[in-house]
Amino acid sequence: MLIIKYSEAQSPGMKKLMKFLVGPSISLVIIVWILSKTDFSRLSALLLTFHWKYIIVLVGIYLLGFLLRGLRWQIMLRPVKIVSLGSSTAIIIIGYMANNLLPARLGEIVRALALNRHEGISKTCSLSSIFFERVFDGLALLAIFVLTAAFVPSNPEYQPIIHKIGLTASAIFLFCLAGIILVRIWPSLPENIILRAKFIPARIRERIVPLCRSVLEAMEFLKLDARLVLFLILSLGVWTVEGGMYWAGMYAFGLPTDPLFAYFTLALVNFGILIPSAPGNVGLFHGCVIIAFAVFSINRDVALGYAIVVHALQYIPITLLGLIFANGMSLRWRKLDE
């Protein structure tokens, strides 16, 4: 019998491998759970009821959301560098494409590297702007979730899950917001803490301080002015538009077309996919839709059919567009980190 010591199993290579395996493993478990309870004849019949003329509508709504994302990121980056709307939108799509194809949400890293390579903005500043964007995305979704969850049907089976999701999301995103506000009010705070942390070797402190300054540079958009107001409006607009895709999808399947239903599903799915999963959130996305639909007493086969179509219409166009944009910018995987 071969026995591997714990210390050996925790080698850097093993840790990296485990990190990449966690997401696909979770997705695989969810896929098995979904398939074990699926009536495939009913699922096939349901997919045939989908009104295919809605494909252009759903994809068009989804792509409009990316245009708003591009405009929002352009506003965030303006204090650092003026980036064109086309460039900011294309790089965001490249990041989403990478998330669809690569494990461990490496799309965020690819996006930051692409911005650095194409626009010359530092990698730390790029990553920081993406982090701030994600925090405000989370806050916008939290607002949608709280508003819709307050009116969902009272279901003893799912009410505890809804409460836990709401509390967890609130804790995560409000904590991040508090940290951002604290640093914005006292910009010198992180640098002072690092400089006074004598337990950190001097050579490491010398590396961290410039990184802190790059983070602060990325926070310059957070000023109480019209630009911040527009940024916040766009953050809500992004998810209002994307929720419209979920709503239109319900029309396409002949489902109840209550916007409450659509936006609750949007928020629950996007909180759910924060859990590690396979590239493109395969399996996890579908499982979250099934849970959201179950709250409204919608059959799981109906939920799965809806999830398959909506996920495909999100995954395929963005992946293809991302590959096209990456090729147009002459970006190559091997050269991104050079």
C-alpha positions in Angstrom: 0.0 0.0 0.0 1.3 3.4 -1.0 1.0 6.0 1.9 1.5 9.7 1.1 2.3 11.9 4.0 0.1 14.9 4.6 3.0 17.3 4.2 3.9 15.7 0.9 0.3 15.9 -0.3 0.3 19.6 0.4 3.1 20.4 -2.0 2.5 23.5 -4.3 1.8 21.3 -7.3 -0.7 19.3 -5.3 -2.4 22.4 -3.9 -2.7 23.8 -7.4 -4.2 20.6 -8.7 -6.7 20.4 -5.9 -7.7 24.0 -6.5 -8.5 23.2 -10.1 -10.3 20.0 -9.2 -12.7 21.4 -6.6 -14.9 23.3 -9.0 -15.3 20.5 -11.6 -16.0 18.0 -8.7 -18.8 20.2 -7.3 -20.3 20.6 -10.8 -20.1 16.8 -11.4 -21.9 16.1 -8.2 -24.7 18.6 -9.1 -25.0 17.2 -12.6 -25.3 13.6 -11.3 -28.0 14.9 -8.8 -29.9 16.6 -11.6 -29.7 13.8 -14.1 -30.8 11.2 -11.5 -34.1 12.9 -11.1 -34.7 14.0 -14.7 -37.6 12.7 -16.8 -35.8 12.9 -20.2 -38.9 12.3 -22.3 -40.6 15.2 -20.6 -37.4 17.4 -20.9 -37.2 16.7 -24.6 -40.9 17.6 -25.1 -40.4 20.8 -23.1 -37.4 21.9 -25.2 -39.5 21.5 -28.3 -42.0 24.0 -26.9 -39.3 26.7 -26.8 -40.1 29.5 -29.2 -36.8 29.7 -31.1 -37.7 33.2 -32.5 -36.8 34.4 -29.0 -33.1 33.5 -29.5 -32.3 36.9 -31.0 -34.2 38.7 -28.3 -32.5 36.8 -25.4 -29.0 37.1 -26.9 -29.6 40.8 -27.8 -30.6 41.6 -24.2 -27.6 39.8 -22.8 -25.2 41.6 -25.1 -26.7 44.9 -24.2 -25.8 44.2 -20.6 -22.1 43.9 -21.7 -22.3 47.2 -23.4 -23.4 48.7 -20.0 -20.6 46.8 -18.3 -18.1 48.3 -20.7 -19.4 51.8 -20.1 -19.3 51.3 -16.4 -15.7 50.0 -16.5 -14.7 52.9 -18.8 -16.0 55.3 -16.1 -14.1 53.4 -13.4 -10.8 53.6 -15.4 -11.1 57.2 -16.5 -9.1 58.7 -13.6 -6.3 56.3 -14.6 -6.6 56.3 -18.3 -9.2 57.1 -20.9 -10.2 53.8 -22.5 -12.6 53.6 -25.4 -16.0 52.0 -24.9 -15.2 49.4 -27.6 -11.9 48.4 -25.8 -13.4 48.1 -22.3 -16.4 46.1 -23.6 -14.2 43.8 -25.7 -11.8 43.1 -22.8 -14.8 42.3 -20.4 -16.1 39.8 -23.0 -12.6 38.3 -23.3 -12.6 37.8 -19.5 -16.1 36.1 -19.6 -14.9 33.9 -22.5 -11.9 32.8 -20.4 -14.1 32.0 -17.4 -16.2 29.9 -19.8 -13.1 27.9 -20.9 -10.7 28.0 -18.0 -11.0 26.6 -14.4 -10.8 28.5 -11.1 -12.3 31.7 -12.5 -9.1 32.6 -14.3 -11.1 34.8 -16.6 -10.6 37.7 -14.1 -6.9 37.3 -14.3 -7.0 37.1 -18.1 -9.1 40.2 -18.2 -6.6 42.1 -16.0 -3.7 40.9 -18.1 -5.5 41.8 -21.3 -6.2 45.4 -20.0 -2.5 45.6 -19.0 -1.3 44.4 -22.4 -3.7 46.4 -24.5 -4.0 49.7 -22.5 -0.8 49.7 -20.4 -2.7 49.9 -17.1 -0.9 48.1 -14.3 -2.0 44.6 -13.4 -2.6 45.5 -9.8 -4.8 48.5 -10.8 -6.6 46.3 -13.4 -7.3 43.6 -10.8 -8.4 46.1 -8.2 -10.9 47.7 -10.6 -12.4 44.3 -11.3 -12.6 43.6 -7.6 -14.5 46.9 -7.0 -16.7 46.1 -9.9 -17.6 42.7 -8.5 -18.4 44.2 -5.1 -20.8 46.7 -6.5 -22.3 43.9 -8.7 -22.9 42.0 -5.5 -24.5 44.9 -3.8 -26.8 45.5 -6.8 -27.8 41.8 -6.8 -28.3 41.9 -3.0 -30.7 44.8 -3.4 -32.6 42.8 -6.1 -32.5 39.6 -3.9 -33.9 41.4 -0.8 -36.6 43.1 -2.7 -37.8 40.0 -4.5 -37.3 37.5 -1.7 -39.6 39.6 0.5 -42.5 38.7 -1.9 -41.7 35.1 -2.9 -44.3 32.5 -1.9 -43.9 31.3 1.7 -42.3 27.8 1.4 -41.2 26.2 4.6 -38.8 23.9 2.7 -36.9 26.7 1.0 -37.3 29.6 3.4 -34.3 28.7 5.5 -32.1 28.5 2.3 -33.3 31.9 1.2 -32.5 33.4 4.6 -29.0 31.8 4.6 -28.2 33.1 1.1 -29.4 36.6 2.0 -27.4 36.6 5.2 -24.2 35.2 3.6 -24.4 37.6 0.7 -25.1 40.5 3.0 -22.1 39.7 5.2 -19.7 39.3 2.3 -20.6 42.3 0.2 -21.4 44.7 3.1 -18.0 43.8 4.7 -16.3 44.5 1.4 -18.1 47.8 1.1 -17.2 48.8 4.6 -13.5 48.1 3.8 -13.7 50.2 0.6 -15.3 53.1 2.4 -12.7 52.9 5.2 -9.8 53.0 2.8 -11.4 55.7 0.7 -11.8 57.9 3.8 -8.3 57.2 5.1 -6.2 56.4 1.9 -3.0 56.2 3.9 -4.3 53.6 6.3 -3.2 50.4 4.4 0.3 51.8 3.7 0.8 52.9 7.3 -0.3 49.5 8.6 2.1 47.7 6.3 5.0 50.1 7.1 4.5 49.6 10.8 4.1 45.8 10.6 7.6 44.9 11.8 6.9 41.2 11.4 6.8 41.7 7.6 10.4 41.6 6.2 11.5 45.0 4.8 12.0 43.7 1.3 8.3 42.4 1.2 7.0 45.7 2.6 8.9 47.5 -0.2 7.0 45.4 -2.7 3.5 45.7 -1.0 3.5 49.5 -0.7 3.5 50.2 -4.4 0.7 47.7 -4.8 -1.3 49.6 -2.2 -0.8 52.8 -4.3 -2.0 51.0 -7.4 -5.2 49.9 -5.5 -5.8 53.5 -4.4 -5.4 54.6 -8.0 -8.1 52.2 -9.0 -10.4 53.7 -6.3 -10.2 57.3 -7.7 -13.6 56.9 -9.4 -15.2 56.7 -5.9 -15.7 60.4 -5.4 -19.0 62.0 -4.5 -19.7 63.4 -7.9 -21.8 62.8 -11.0 -19.5 60.1 -12.2 -20.1 58.0 -9.1 -23.9 58.5 -9.5 -23.6 57.3 -13.1 -21.5 54.3 -12.0 -24.1 53.3 -9.4 -27.0 53.7 -11.9 -25.1 51.6 -14.4 -24.5 48.9 -11.8 -28.2 48.6 -11.3 -28.8 48.9 -15.0 -26.5 45.9 -15.8 -28.5 43.6 -13.7 -31.9 45.1 -14.6 -31.0 44.3 -18.3 -29.7 40.8 -17.5 -32.8 40.1 -15.5 -34.7 41.1 -18.6 -33.1 38.1 -20.4 -34.4 35.8 -17.7 -37.9 37.4 -18.0 -37.9 37.1 -21.8 -36.9 33.4 -21.4 -40.0 32.8 -19.4 -42.1 34.2 -22.2 -40.2 31.9 -24.7 -41.2 28.8 -22.6 -44.7 29.9 -21.9 -43.9 30.1 -18.2 -45.4 32.6 -15.6 -44.1 36.0 -16.7 -44.0 37.7 -13.3 -40.9 39.9 -13.2 -40.6 39.0 -9.4 -40.0 35.4 -10.5 -37.4 36.4 -13.1 -35.4 38.7 -10.9 -35.4 36.4 -7.9 -34.0 33.7 -10.2 -31.4 36.1 -11.5 -30.2 37.0 -8.0 -30.2 33.5 -6.6 -28.4 32.0 -9.6 -25.7 34.7 -9.4 -25.1 34.3 -5.7 -25.1 30.5 -6.2 -22.4 30.5 -8.9 -20.0 32.2 -6.4 -19.4 28.6 -5.3 -16.5 27.0 -7.2 -17.6 25.1 -10.2 -16.5 23.8 -13.7 -15.7 26.4 -16.4 -18.8 28.3 -17.5 -20.6 27.3 -14.2 -21.9 24.1 -15.9 -24.1 22.2 -13.6 -24.1 24.8 -10.8 -26.1 27.3 -13.0 -28.7 24.7 -13.8 -28.9 23.5 -10.1 -29.5 27.1 -8.9 -32.3 27.6 -11.5 -34.0 24.4 -10.3 -33.9 25.6 -6.7 -35.2 29.1 -7.7 -38.0 27.6 -9.7 -38.9 25.1 -6.9 -39.6 28.1 -4.6 -42.3 29.0 -7.1 -43.4 25.4 -7.3 -42.3 25.0 -10.9 -41.5 21.4 -12.0 -37.7 20.5 -12.0 -37.8 19.3 -15.6 -39.3 22.6 -16.7 -36.6 24.4 -14.7 -33.9 22.3 -16.3 -35.1 22.9 -19.8 -35.2 26.6 -19.1 -31.7 26.5 -17.6 -30.2 24.6 -20.5 -31.5 27.1 -23.0 -30.6 30.3 -21.1 -27.2 29.0 -20.1 -26.4 28.1 -23.7 -27.5 31.5 -25.0 -25.2 33.1 -22.4 -22.3 30.7 -22.9 -22.0 30.3 -26.7 -22.3 33.9 -28.0 -19.9 35.4 -25.4 -17.4 32.6 -25.8 -17.3 33.1 -29.6 -17.2 36.9 -29.3 -14.4 36.6 -26.7 -12.3 34.4 -29.0 -12.9 36.9 -31.9 -11.9 39.9 -29.8 -8.9 38.1 -28.4 -7.7 37.3 -31.9 -8.4 40.9 -33.0 -6.2 42.2 -30.2 -3.6 39.6 -31.0 -3.8 38.2 -27.5 -2.3 34.8 -27.0 -2.6 32.7 -23.9 1.1 32.1 -23.6 1.9 35.8 -24.1 -0.6 37.3 -21.7 1.6 37.1 -18.6 4.8 38.2 -20.3 
